[in-house]
Amino acid sequence: MDSLNNVIEPLTDDPDDPWDEPDGPRYAGSDYAESAAGSMFGSVTSSIHEHVWEYGRRYHSFRHGRYPIPNDDAEFKRESLRHIMFKELLDGKHYLAPIGNHPQKIIDLGTGFGDWAIEVGESLPSAKVIGVDLSPIQPVWIPPNVEFIVDDIEDNWVHADDFDFMHLRFVGVTLKDNCKLFRTIFENLKPGGWVESQEIFPAIGCDDESVKPNYPLKRFYRVCSEALNKKYGFETDFVEHLPQDLEKVGFVNVERRIFHIPIGEWPRDTRLRRIGGYFREIVWDLVLAMAAKPFIEAGIEQAEIDDIVQGVANTLGNKRFHAYVPVHFVWAQKPGPIPSH
């Protein structure tokens, strides 16, 4: 079953807001053009704790090139802000799946800097929470029931068939075969266990006529999807048909809820305006991350990259553009009773 949040009502125009002018100030940071151990998944080596510097940014060295987004301080800021935004969106919750109050084993696939795993571990102290990522970028001081593993979630899993809940956030858009991963998830969940995927659908939406076809972020997301598909083979639009894919795998009780995340502080609603402010920063940092490596490696000319970035910079904070991006929350259950613990 699908559910969708309501249309977002915009603010009225403010004559004193410089962003309301057609040629208002550019987005801060628009100077881009001027500055140009053993694992349950398998075995790993000490090289996973190293990093690689390319295009002025830091990247993971384990399975180097597998994931083209940086893992440096700028990316830490983006992921941290995204985590805060999602908690605001869900009224402080970390997931929507009805997993109950006593799950015993939880895994966060593509955990990044580990915020979600750590906070879920703190809120469920009787559960074992495991975070898996390609990068060893998680904090050292963590709750005793939380563990981080460096590995590739698309590898074969070993001795891992007893999870109550598996969580993914913004992971599927950087995978080559989501159906294969969800088959593996299905095999490694306990009967009655749950999976939840929280994913962006990379396309600009608008409920009025304020966003035109030449809106720079429309161009960015189009080029972004093309680059990730062409160079890396990623399935950037997989979430659109994820509920059907989960049912084909064998999941039941499949649910989807779609949120429209505003880009910028244009909504009338205070909470949505705050979320939009977060997302504006997140989008800007994503633009810079894509321009640093994926666009270049996809063969896009530097002049076009500069033009894309500058176009976004010139319009990102303008409240006259009532743009949003759909974010899909999809959760499903493996058939069978939940075992007693």
Disulfide bonds with the S-S distance in Angstrom:
none
